[in-house]
Amino acid sequence: MRKLDTKTRALIIRLLVEGNSIRATSRIADVSKNTVNKLLNDAGAACAKYHDEHVRNVKASVIQCDEIWSFTYAKQKNVATAKAAPEHAGDTWTWTAIDSDSKLIVSYMVGGRDSEYAIEFMDDLRARLANRVQLTTDGHKAYLEAVEGAFGGDVDYAQLIKMYGGETGSKGHEKKYSPAECTGIKKRTVEGRPDKALVSTSHVERQNLTMRMHMRRFTRLTNAFSKKVENHMHAVALHFMYYNFVKVHQTLKVTPAMEAGLTDRLWDISDLVAIVDANEPAPKKRGPYKPRKKAISK
């Protein structure tokens, strides 16, 4: 099968990480949708593997965690009546943990929002950190058991609980597009001695906006969504690889990976293509050539 040249693959990846849909990427790069999907899957798998192997021993002081909602195939309320809905259709949550200083995404996970996923997420986060940290999450109850199980007493943990009013403050049709008004916050110490001045989820919530801007399938009120959870996971893995290693942070003037000491240089899209190439299986050795026997006509 003919392989796309490096320049075309780099273009496709750049279009995807800058918020273009599969169809838009297909039109701009002048390739088929299947080609874009194939490269997305290959790139996502390669990026997930690289993150798992290299984002380790991270020295951080303040970690913020959050979950961001999306859906796969159909919204949860419509899954029961959806035609041929695949496994894991419905609500799809992406868990993220960001280092407040370097803005590095230390850990992420795609799945449900129950305690099982919370435990797996916190176990993964703990395994990537090199030292004791101050941790802040929202008031989601699943975090309590998960943080205790992963960190024990070796963490300064607090929850930031936001309180919302019943009305959005808007009138008319725009009301349904506006979030409820935050009427106050409560900082609750759970473990250790967290500095109350550093108890915040502002950085991780800003990262949620970055995700919605750079991944088309996260954009609200559109027909852009993942058809399969595997595609969703690959898109997330590619995004975080691009965010951590390629995209220069506006405030830091370097990439989060450089700020965190995980690399000493600025990466380019071509480096992501190189990771995809390195993750491809080696071609199978062909056996000796055996000429076909010529048929004898009678």
N, C-alpha and C positions, 0 to 999 in steps of 0.2 A: 504494500500500500504506500502511495506517495506521501511523504512527510512534509508538512509545511516548513518553509524556511524560518529562520530565527526572527527575522524582522516582522513577518506576519504574525507569528505567535506572540511576540512582544506587544504588537499593536492590539491583538485580541485581549490579552491580559490587562493592558492599560485601560482599554475601554470598559472592561468588566469592573475593575477596581475604582473607576471614576463614576460609577453609578448608572451605566448603560444596561439596558435589558439584553436578553439573549438575541431577540429579533433585531434590535438596533445595532448591536455588535455585528451580527451577521450581515446586515446591509452595508455598514460602513467598511468592514474588512473584506467584503465581497467573498464570503465563504458561506457554507451551508450552516443551518442551525445545529445540525448533528455534529459538525466539526467544532463549533463553539462549545457545545455541551461536553464533547469528549475532552477538549483541552481544559475546560473548567474542572472536570472530574479528576484528570491527571494532575493538574496544578494543585487542587485542593488536597489530594492525598499526599503529594510531595511536601506541601507546606505544613500540613498537620504533623507529618513525620519529623520534619526539620525542627518545628517548634518543640515537639515532645523531647527531642534529643538535645537541643542546644539552649533552650530557655530554662536553665537550671542554675542553682546556686546563686540566685538573685539576691543582692544586698539591698534591702528596702527598709524604710522606717514606718511608713504609713500606707496601708492598703485599704482601698474602698471596693466594695462588692455590690453588684446589682443584677437584676434579671430583666431582660427586654423581651416583649411578646411579639410573636408573629404567628403565622399559621401555615400549615402544609395541606395542599390539595383543596381543602374546604374549611371554613370556620367550624369550630367545635359543634355549634348548634345545628349545623347542616350535614354533619358527617353521617348521621343515621340514615338520611334519605339520599345521600350522594351515590351516584352510580359508580360502581367498581372502585370504591375508596381503598387506597392501599393501606398497609399497616402504618401506624403512627400518623395517620391523617388527623387534622385538627390543630389544637393549640400546640405551638412549638416555642419553647423558651430558650433563650441564649443567656447563660450565666457568664459574667465577666468579673475579673479582679484586676484592678489597675493600681500601679505604684504611683502615688500622688506626686512624688518628686520627679521621677524620670518620665512619667506618663506611659510607661511600658505596660502592655497587657500581659500580665504574668501567667494567668490561667483563664481558660474559657471552656465552655461545654454546652452542647446543644441537647435538649431533651425536654422532660416534663418539669414541673415545679414542685414536686413532692419531696419528702424527706430523703428518699433514696437517692435522688439526683443531688440534693444538697450535700449529703454525706460524701458522695463520690467527688463532687466539685471541691469541697474543702480539703479532702485528702490529697487531691492533686495539687492544690494551691500550697499546702504545707510542704509537700515534697519538693517544691521548686524554690523555696525560700532558704536563705543561708543564715538567717538570724531571727530573733524575736521581733515582732512587729506590733504596731497598733492597728487594729482592724475595725472597720466600720461597715455595717450592713443596714438595710432597712429593717422594718419590724416583722418581716416574714418569720413565722415561728419555726420553720424547718431549719433555720440557721442555728438555733440554740443547741440542739443535739449534735448537729454536724460540726460546729466549731469546737465543742467540748470533746468530741471524739477525735478530731484531727489534731488539735493543739494541746488539749488537756489544760493545764494551768500556765502554759508557756506562751501567753498572748495577753495583750491589753485590748479587750474587746468591748465595744459599745454599739448600741443600736440607735439609729436616728429615725424616730417615728414621726411621720408627718400627719397632720390632721387636716381634713378637707371639709369645706362647707358643702351643703347640698346643691346649691345653685352655682352656675358658672359666672354669673354676673352679666351675661349677654342676653339679649332679647332677640326673638325672631329665629330664622333658620340657622343663623351662625352659631346658635347655642349648642347644637349637637356636635359641632366641630371643635369646641373649646373644652379644655380640661377643667375639672372642678377647681375652685379656688382654694389654695392652701391657706388655712387660717392660723396655723401655728405648728411648731415642732417640739419634740420632746427628746432629750438625750438621756439614754438609760445605760448606765454602766452594768455590764454583764460579768466580765472577768478581768482581773488585774486592776491596773490603775491607769486607764486611758486619759490623756490630756483632753479635757472637754473642748478646748479651743480648736483641736484638730479633728473632732468628731463631725464628719461631713460626708456627703455623697455627691458633692457638686461635680467633682472630676469624672466620676464614673457615669453620672447622668449626662454630662457633656459628651462623653464617649458614645452614649446611646444615640445622640443626635448625629454624630459622625457616622455611625453604622447606618442609620436611616438615609443619610445623604449619599453614602458611597456604595450601598448595596440596594439595588432596585427592588429586590424582593421584600425589603423591610419597609418600603414606602407605604404610608397609610393611604386609604381611600383611593386605591388604584386597582387595576386588574393584574398587577405584578405580584406573584407569589410563587413559592416553590411547589412543584407538583409531587416531588418525592423528598423525604427527609434527608436522603443521602446527598441530593443536590444542594440542599440548604446547608448541610455541614461542610461541603466542599467550598461553597461560596464564603462561609464564615472563616474557614481556615485560610483561604487566599486573602481575604480582607485583612486579617490580623497580621499576616506575614508582611503584607504591603505596608500596613500602618506602623508596625514595629521597626522594620528595617529599611523601608524605601521612602516613606513620606516624611518630609522635614516638618517638625512641629513648629508652629508659628511663633510660639513663645520661646522655646528652647533654642531654636535655630539649628538644631541637629535632630536626628531621628531618635525616638525613644530607646532603641537598642544601643545607640552610641552613648546616650546619656547614662544608661544603666551599665555600660562597660561590657556589653555582649559582643560588640564589634568596634573596630577602630576606623572604619571608613563608611562613607555614604554609599549605600547600595543603589542599583538601578534595576529597571524592569528586566533587563537582560540577565541579571543575577537570578531572578525568579525563574526565567526560562532555563537557566543552567541547572537549577535545582530539580526542575521537572525532568530534564534529560538524565540527570544523575540517578533519578529514582526509577527510571524505566528498566525493566528486566533485560538482561543481556540476551542478544539474539541466539536462538538455538543453533547448535552446530548441525550442518547438513551432512547427511551420509554421502558416501561415494556415488558418483553418477552411474546410473545403470541404464544403458540404452534400451529403448523399448524394442521388443521383437517385432519384426515386420510381418504383418499378416500375409499368409500365402493364399492367393486367390485360386480357386479351383475352376 
